[in-house]
Amino acid sequence: MKQYKYKVNGAQYDVTIDSISGSVAKVEVNGIPFEVEMQGSTLVEEALPTQAAAEAAAPAPAAAPAPETPAAAPAAGPGAGTPVKAPLPGVVTKILVSPGQAVKKGETVLVLEAMKMENNIAAETDGKVTGICVSVGDSVMEGTTLVTVG
């Protein structure tokens, strides 16, 4: 079992490779188990890099040109209040609110693309946006706090 830490587009991922059998690896990403089919090559556990090498070898993601919208501003971070969490893994494509903006329960606060479908993510309570924890283009895992409403 090997453990690695990666940061992709500002999101932290803790990856544990439990086992490898041929071209299928059993891994956990942030505690969620996956079976990953490796294409083009096979890997054996003995050939896995050490954690220090994995951190050094993890390339920084290429900076994508930011859309010219206020929603593309860097994430403001969590605030006090009720978190609006990602219901499934995906990529943030639109942020429709800004810090301090009043929202109503059920109002769409951002759009998350998953499996080539756009999913409207709604506020779970009335209040003001106290924090935005993601940026447009961020890949998020299920359960990641996206926005807080207080």
C-alpha positions as CSV (number, residue, x, y, z in Angstrom):
1,M,0.0,0.0,0.0
2,K,1.4,3.4,-1.1
3,Q,0.1,6.8,-0.1
4,Y,0.4,10.0,-2.1
5,K,-0.7,13.6,-1.8
6,Y,-1.5,15.6,-4.9
7,K,-2.8,19.1,-5.4
8,V,-4.7,19.7,-8.7
9,N,-6.1,23.2,-9.5
10,G,-5.9,24.0,-5.8
11,A,-7.8,20.9,-4.6
12,Q,-6.0,18.5,-2.3
13,Y,-6.2,14.8,-3.1
14,D,-5.0,12.0,-0.8
15,V,-4.4,8.9,-2.9
16,T,-3.8,5.4,-1.5
17,I,-2.9,2.6,-3.9
18,D,-4.2,-0.5,-2.2
19,S,-3.2,-3.1,-4.8
20,I,-2.4,-3.7,-8.4
21,S,-3.4,-6.7,-10.4
22,G,-2.4,-6.6,-14.1
23,S,-3.8,-3.4,-15.5
24,V,-6.3,-2.8,-12.7
25,A,-5.4,-0.8,-9.6
26,K,-7.5,-0.6,-6.5
27,V,-7.1,3.0,-5.1
28,E,-8.8,5.3,-2.7
29,V,-9.0,9.0,-3.4
30,N,-9.9,11.1,-0.4
31,G,-11.4,7.9,1.2
32,I,-13.5,7.0,-1.8
33,P,-12.6,3.6,-3.3
34,F,-12.1,3.2,-7.1
35,E,-10.9,0.5,-9.5
36,V,-8.7,2.1,-12.1
37,E,-7.9,0.5,-15.4
38,M,-4.5,1.5,-16.6
39,Q,-4.3,1.7,-20.4
40,G,-1.1,1.4,-22.4
41,S,1.1,-0.1,-19.7
42,T,1.0,-2.2,-16.6
43,L,2.5,-1.4,-13.3
44,V,3.5,-3.5,-10.3
45,E,3.5,-2.3,-6.7
46,E,7.3,-2.7,-6.4
47,A,7.7,-0.2,-9.2
48,L,5.7,2.6,-7.5
49,P,7.6,5.7,-6.6
50,T,8.1,6.6,-3.0
51,Q,5.9,9.4,-1.6
52,A,8.7,12.0,-1.7
53,A,9.3,11.2,-5.4
54,A,5.6,11.3,-6.1
55,E,5.3,14.8,-4.6
56,A,8.3,16.0,-6.5
57,A,7.2,14.4,-9.8
58,A,3.7,15.7,-9.6
59,P,3.7,18.5,-12.3
60,A,2.0,21.7,-11.6
61,P,-1.2,22.0,-13.7
62,A,-0.8,24.2,-16.7
63,A,-2.5,27.6,-16.2
64,A,-5.6,27.7,-18.3
65,P,-6.6,31.1,-19.6
66,A,-9.3,32.4,-17.2
67,P,-12.6,33.5,-18.7
68,E,-13.2,37.2,-18.5
69,T,-16.0,36.9,-15.9
70,P,-16.0,37.9,-12.2
71,A,-16.8,34.2,-11.4
72,A,-13.3,33.3,-12.5
73,A,-11.8,35.1,-9.6
74,P,-9.7,33.0,-7.2
75,A,-11.6,31.2,-4.5
76,A,-12.2,33.3,-1.5
77,G,-12.1,30.4,1.0
78,P,-14.6,29.1,3.4
79,G,-16.8,31.3,5.5
80,A,-19.0,30.8,8.5
81,G,-22.4,29.1,7.8
82,T,-23.9,26.2,6.1
83,P,-21.7,24.5,3.5
84,V,-23.0,23.7,0.1
85,K,-21.2,20.5,-0.8
86,A,-20.6,18.8,-4.2
87,P,-23.1,15.9,-4.5
88,L,-20.8,14.2,-7.0
89,P,-17.3,14.5,-8.4
90,G,-17.0,17.0,-11.3
91,V,-15.6,20.3,-12.6
92,V,-16.8,23.7,-11.6
93,T,-17.9,25.5,-14.8
94,K,-19.8,28.5,-13.5
95,I,-20.0,30.4,-10.2
96,L,-23.2,32.4,-10.1
97,V,-22.8,34.1,-6.7
98,S,-20.2,36.4,-5.0
99,P,-19.3,36.8,-1.4
100,G,-21.9,38.9,0.5
101,Q,-24.7,38.1,-2.0
102,A,-28.1,37.2,-0.6
103,V,-29.4,33.8,-1.7
104,K,-32.6,31.9,-1.2
105,K,-33.0,28.2,-0.4
106,G,-33.0,26.3,-3.8
107,E,-31.3,29.1,-5.7
108,T,-28.5,27.9,-8.0
109,V,-25.1,29.1,-6.7
110,L,-22.9,27.3,-9.2
111,V,-22.8,24.8,-12.1
112,L,-20.8,21.5,-11.8
113,E,-20.1,19.4,-14.9
114,A,-20.1,15.7,-14.3
115,M,-20.2,13.0,-16.9
116,K,-20.7,15.6,-19.7
117,M,-23.8,16.9,-17.9
118,E,-24.3,20.3,-16.3
119,N,-25.6,20.1,-12.7
120,N,-27.1,23.1,-11.0
121,I,-26.0,23.2,-7.4
122,A,-28.4,25.0,-5.2
123,A,-28.2,26.8,-1.8
124,E,-29.6,24.7,1.0
125,T,-30.7,27.6,3.1
126,D,-31.5,31.3,2.9
127,G,-28.7,33.7,3.8
128,K,-25.7,35.5,2.5
129,V,-22.8,33.9,0.7
130,T,-20.0,33.9,3.3
131,G,-17.4,32.1,1.3
132,I,-16.6,30.6,-2.1
133,C,-14.2,27.7,-1.8
134,V,-13.6,26.8,-5.4
135,S,-12.7,28.5,-8.7
136,V,-14.0,28.0,-12.2
137,G,-12.1,25.0,-13.7
138,D,-11.5,23.3,-10.3
139,S,-12.0,19.5,-10.2
140,V,-13.8,18.5,-7.0
141,M,-14.7,15.3,-5.3
142,E,-18.0,14.4,-3.8
143,G,-18.5,16.1,-0.5
144,T,-16.1,19.0,-1.2
145,T,-17.4,22.3,0.2
146,L,-18.1,24.6,-2.7
147,V,-19.8,27.6,-1.1
148,T,-20.9,28.6,2.4
149,V,-24.1,30.4,3.2
150,G,-24.6,32.0,6.6
